[in-house]
């Protein structure tokens, strides 16, 4: 029996009145039903990161910046796989999410990334397409099977449950694929450390 995969769910929206927590908690409910997964919710509104970067290759000078990073970086490093929960803002993803991605490098290497995107007409999928290029640069494997929630405001009831069973089916497919890739890449990293 292998150890469960550790999944970090990154909730990317920091906007007041955001729907991100509802969407993230819905996904976490699906993940919690799978014994092959353990989860950690990294909510970027609750774990803000610095927005001023040090010189390339240098650690932050300010103790408060190091403390903010210490609340997030080890959690990303410990993950075997990621799901990014993101809204679409202006045909892309939030600045808070890009900031969190850019603060890290080796934490992402040789790990799979799934997406749950939401928005209006586009279902957040333009944000996902922008994220794919960013994560490719960070040596991840992004999943083809993303979850896109069109007209997200009507997709969940007052208890945070999906009102359309097809959304639950999409989450299952994405988590199935994520688990496959997570197990394969974890075994590969154990066999031979990944060098970028």
HELIX and SHEET records of a PDB file:
HELIX    1   1 UNK A   20  UNK A   32  1                                  13    
HELIX    2   2 UNK A   63  UNK A   70  1                                   8    
HELIX    3   3 UNK A   73  UNK A   78  1                                   6    
HELIX    4   4 UNK A   95  UNK A  102  1                                   8    
HELIX    5   5 UNK A  125  UNK A  137  1                                  13    
HELIX    6   6 UNK A  152  UNK A  154  5                                   3    
HELIX    7   7 UNK A  165  UNK A  191  1                                  27    
SHEET    1   A 5 UNK A  37  UNK A  43  0                                        
SHEET    2   A 5 UNK A   5  UNK A  11  1                                        
SHEET    3   A 5 UNK A  81  UNK A  87  1                                        
SHEET    4   A 5 UNK A 112  UNK A 119  1                                        
SHEET    5   A 5 UNK A 141  UNK A 142  1                                        
SHEET    1   B 5 UNK A  37  UNK A  43  0                                        
SHEET    2   B 5 UNK A   5  UNK A  11  1                                        
SHEET    3   B 5 UNK A  81  UNK A  87  1                                        
SHEET    4   B 5 UNK A 112  UNK A 119  1                                        
SHEET    5   B 5 UNK A 147  UNK A 150  1                                        
END                                                                             
